[in-house]
Amino acid sequence: MKAIGLYQYLPISDENSLEDLELDYPKAQGRDILVEVQAISVNPVDTKVRAPKDKVEVETEPKVLGWDAAGVVVEVGDRVTRFKPGDEVFYAGDITRPGSNSQFHLVDERIVGNKPSSLDFAQAAALPLTSITAWEALFDRLKVSETGDDAGKSILIIGGAGGVGSIAIQLAKQVAKLEVIATASRPESITWCAELGADAIANHHDLTHELNRLGHPTVDYIFCCNNTDMHWPSMTQAIKPQGTICSIVENKNPLDLAPLKSKSAGFIWEFMFTRSMHQTEDMAQQGILLNTVALLVNAGTIETTCKEVVKPINATNLRAVHGRIEQGTSIGKIVLSGW
Ligand SMILES: NC(=O)c1ccc[n+]([C@@H]2O[C@H](COP(=O)([O-])OP(=O)(O)OC[C@H]3O[C@@H](n4cnc5c(N)ncnc54)[C@H](OP(=O)(O)O)[C@@H]3O)[C@@H](O)[C@H]2O)c1
């Protein structure tokens, strides 16, 4: 089968950074399903895993990246109960296993959802990783009510136009009924955030000043989807007493929790691979939440964040998309479709 992977961790300008490969056809066992992948999406995690390392590392077996896919189930393991051949699915997968940049891909059924029937494969492939991240951040970590009981409370979403921010704005607005302040710094990202439902837009280059300008010096929740170090002082200042900050972006410097103490404010991480990486007892919640997202999409409550589809899926096109994601300026999601 066709796949794209790497042996060496190289800058994306190097044509060996991602190579076209021919790999053996995998076999589904246990709780795994085998999916014929129709479309994939690229996330910053792909570029972080692919990036050159401090110490030169060479893989003896090709490393396949990719943690967003939509496709059709072709085979199921002997312990699979939720899917059968022919089912259309979407999922992010497990960072500890080979990724979805291959024609056929094994994934544990517990972290897979039914593809939204109203979307084609490309539109669906834009959603899983970012939806899981935003859903877990809002409803599991920040403990926002899924049923609208926190309606009217305010949330600041930093990085509103990015892949995660684009779905987080919609879930916060349409599902949780929060007042959403998103950050965006360019005309096109400002327009995108407003179209997705943000009530107000703050420029992240001068966040504290911007929140004051908007009449929102403090907020109940903060979801940080970009540069935790840079935004930490503004976030600790802007969080309300007893509020919570959730970040998905690793810090480079120590984070000073002291400013949160007098406010009894909290800080929590979200890492969407936690459940599969640690095989947590509630791992199947990811499949359940993806099904909920699919129902919300089918009902028209939220929409796909797919902004662009690149065809076909091959190393040349994947390298080009990695290069664009590395620039940190993409809006919504870029998807690759067809082999
Ligand atoms: N922990 C997890 O489970 C998890 C899951 C998914 C993603 N992540 C991480 O979360 C981050 C965001 O992912 P993503 O897919 O949303 O990224 P993305 O799509 O590449 O984000 C691009 C957007 O970021 C905005 N941006 C750039 N610099 C910024 C800054 N300094 N402050 C605020 N916004 C800025 C840009 O818009 P403007 O500059 O126009 O505003 C741009 O539209 C990445 O670091 C990723 O690795 C973590």
The ligand as a Tripos MOL2 file, in Angstrom:
@<TRIPOS>MOLECULE
LIG
   48    52     1     0     0
SMALL
NO_CHARGES

@<TRIPOS>ATOM
      1 N1         -2.3560   19.6430   23.5680 N.am      1 LIG1
      2 C1         -3.0440   19.1930   22.5280 C.2       1 LIG1
      3 O1         -3.7250   18.1750   22.5980 O.2       1 LIG1
      4 C2         -3.0130   19.9540   21.2330 C.ar      1 LIG1
      5 C3         -3.9450   19.6320   20.2370 C.ar      1 LIG1
      6 C4         -3.9560   20.4010   19.0700 C.ar      1 LIG1
      7 C5         -3.0370   21.4210   18.9000 C.ar      1 LIG1
      8 N2         -2.1210   21.6600   19.8820 N.ar      1 LIG1
      9 C6         -1.1620   22.7720   19.7440 C.3       1 LIG1
     10 O2         -1.9260   23.9690   19.7320 O.3       1 LIG1
     11 C7         -1.3290   24.9240   18.8900 C.3       1 LIG1
     12 C8         -2.3650   25.4260   17.9210 C.3       1 LIG1
     13 O3         -2.7550   24.4000   17.0180 O.3       1 LIG1
     14 P1         -3.6300   24.7870   15.7400 P.3       1 LIG1
     15 O4         -3.8200   23.5700   14.9440 O.co2     1 LIG1
     16 O5         -4.8260   25.5640   16.1630 O.co2     1 LIG1
     17 O6         -2.5680   25.7830   15.0120 O.3       1 LIG1
     18 P2         -2.6620   26.5890   13.6890 P.3       1 LIG1
     19 O7         -3.8830   26.2210   12.9370 O.co2     1 LIG1
     20 O8         -1.3510   26.4600   12.9980 O.co2     1 LIG1
     21 O9         -2.8020   28.1140   14.2220 O.3       1 LIG1
     22 C9         -2.5960   29.1470   13.3240 C.3       1 LIG1
     23 C10        -3.2110   30.4340   13.8630 C.3       1 LIG1
     24 O10        -2.5030   30.8800   15.0170 O.3       1 LIG1
     25 C11        -2.6500   32.3010   15.1070 C.3       1 LIG1
     26 N3         -1.4750   32.8020   15.8250 N.ar      1 LIG1
     27 C12        -0.1940   32.8480   15.3520 C.ar      1 LIG1
     28 N4          0.6280   33.3380   16.3010 N.ar      1 LIG1
     29 C13        -0.1330   33.5910   17.3940 C.ar      1 LIG1
     30 C14         0.1330   34.1020   18.6990 C.ar      1 LIG1
     31 N5          1.3700   34.4330   19.0900 N.pl3     1 LIG1
     32 N6         -0.8960   34.2340   19.5640 N.ar      1 LIG1
     33 C15        -2.1530   33.8690   19.1990 C.ar      1 LIG1
     34 N7         -2.4660   33.3880   17.9890 N.ar      1 LIG1
     35 C16        -1.4750   33.2460   17.0920 C.ar      1 LIG1
     36 C17        -2.7460   32.7790   13.6790 C.3       1 LIG1
     37 O11        -3.7860   33.7390   13.5320 O.3       1 LIG1
     38 P3         -3.5650   35.3090   13.7460 P.3       1 LIG1
     39 O12        -2.1020   35.5500   13.9950 O.co2     1 LIG1
     40 O13        -4.0820   35.9800   12.5600 O.co2     1 LIG1
     41 O14        -4.3890   35.6230   14.9350 O.co2     1 LIG1
     42 C18        -3.0990   31.5410   12.8470 C.3       1 LIG1
     43 O15        -4.3140   31.6610   12.1470 O.3       1 LIG1
     44 C19        -0.1120   24.2270   18.2690 C.3       1 LIG1
     45 O16         1.0330   24.5400   19.0350 O.3       1 LIG1
     46 C20        -0.4300   22.7670   18.4240 C.3       1 LIG1
     47 O17         0.7110   21.9260   18.4540 O.3       1 LIG1
     48 C21        -2.0870   20.9520   21.0380 C.ar      1 LIG1
@<TRIPOS>BOND
     1     1     2 1
     2     2     3 2
     3     2     4 1
     4     4     5 ar
     5     4    48 ar
     6     5     6 ar
     7     6     7 ar
     8     7     8 ar
     9     8     9 1
    10     8    48 ar
    11     9    10 1
    12     9    46 1
    13    10    11 1
    14    11    12 1
    15    11    44 1
    16    12    13 1
    17    13    14 1
    18    14    15 2
    19    14    16 1
    20    14    17 1
    21    17    18 1
    22    18    19 2
    23    18    20 1
    24    18    21 1
    25    21    22 1
    26    22    23 1
    27    23    24 1
    28    23    42 1
    29    24    25 1
    30    25    26 1
    31    25    36 1
    32    26    27 ar
    33    26    35 ar
    34    27    28 ar
    35    28    29 ar
    36    29    30 ar
    37    29    35 ar
    38    30    31 1
    39    30    32 ar
    40    32    33 ar
    41    33    34 ar
    42    34    35 ar
    43    36    37 1
    44    36    42 1
    45    37    38 1
    46    38    39 2
    47    38    40 1
    48    38    41 1
    49    42    43 1
    50    44    45 1
    51    44    46 1
    52    46    47 1
@<TRIPOS>SUBSTRUCTURE
     1 LIG1         1 GROUP 0 **** ****
